[in-house]
Amino acid sequence: MAEENKDLNTEEIIESNEPEVTEVIDANEKEQQHLDSDESKMETLREEVDNLIKEKDELYQKLLRNQAEFDNFKKRTQKEKESDRKYKSQDLVNDLLPAIDNFERALQLEITEENASFVEGITMVYRQLKDALKQQGVEEIETEGKSFDPNLHHAVMQIEDEEMESNIIVEELQKGYILKDRVIRPAMVKVNK
């Protein structure tokens, strides 16, 4: 009975204060809805922040890749410019080599009184051409008596001579030339087996 009285008392109290209790319940519900709404907004903001951080990281990585590619491009371009400057005379040298060969053939003529001044003039022009090429960094490839090097020499003939070591160049058939450290034309040679 005491419990019934208690329940009645609680019910009576609630009924007598119904408008106030309803307001409190409504206020609590509104507060709860407001808190739920705030939590939802916070969750949305967290997601947006996470997305922005992810996007920022992706853009940063892309920026780093682009910067590395640009640096590589600059280095490659610089090397190409240096190479172009270093070997700028290569085309001219290639064009002059047949003329040099012809001068060398002309100088193999037998010198007589009649052609002595002509040979002397050809010799002077030949020396000037050779000096001009030397100033540009062009050098002849050494051949006779040297070991055969496939990077510098082009073997067109082989002989077997027991008195000489194998893989030694016996005769130069056409001169080879190097521009600085690049082979312009390999020397054509005859090699001992």
Secondary structure, 3 states (H helix, E strand, C coil): CHHHHHHHHHHHHHHHCHHHHHHHHHHHHHHHHHHHHHHHHHHHHHHHHHHHHHHHHHHHHHHHHHHHHHHHHHHHHHHHHHHHHHCCCHHHHHHHHHHHHHHHHHCCCCCCCCCHHHHHHHHHHHHHHHHHHHHCCEEECCCCCCECCCCCEEEEEEECCCCCCCCEEEEEEECCEEECCEEEECEEEEEEC
